[in-house]
Amino acid sequence: MINKIITPLCNQLLSNTQHDFRPNRSTMTNLCIFKQDILNSFNNQSQTVVIYTDIWKNLLIGSNINY
């Protein structure tokens, strides 16, 4: 029940480019779109700049949780 309330609220806050933790989106859909962006860049003789961060690890810094 809580999920039905929170999910629509989160979907309004998250960017459309957010893939993980969203229905019908995954890291695989992210990689497919990223691959297409790279191919488009090659075809257009332009560049693609990307920054990937591991936020989960940043949240665990200073905690006693070991994964």
N, C-alpha and C positions, 0 to 999 in steps of 0.2 A: 504494500500500500504506500509506503513512504517513497519507494522507487518511482511509482506513478506520479507522485507530486514533484519530486526532485528532478527527474529526467527532463521534463519540458522546460523547467527553469534553467537548467544547465545548458540545454541546447540553445537557448536564447543568448546565453553569455559566451559560449564557445564559438570560435571562428569556424567557418565552413572548411577551412584547411586542417582542422583538428580531426585526426582519423582514429586514433586509439581511444578506447572507452566510449565509443559512440555506436549506435545500432547500424548495421550494414557497412561499417567501415573498420578497417584494421590497418596494421602496419603494411600488409600486402597491398591494399588499395593505395596507400601512400607511396609505396615504391613504384607501383605502376604509373601513377601520375608523375612522379619524379623522373622516371625513365623517359616518359614522353616529353617532359620539359627539356631534358638534356638533348634528346634527338632534335627537338625544335631549335634549340640553340645551335647545334651543329649545322643544321640546314640554313639558319639565318646568319651564320657566322657571328654569333654573339656568345655571351657567356652566361652561365648559371651560377649563382652564389647561394650556398646553403650552409646553415649552421644547425647542427643537431646537438641537443643537450640531454643529459640524463638527469632529469629533475629529481627522480626518486632517490638517486645516490646523494644528491645535495641535501635532501630532507633528512637522510640518515646520518649525516655528519654530526658527530657529537652525541649520538644516541648509543645505547648499548645493544641495539638490535643487529644481529649478524645474519645476513642472507647469503 
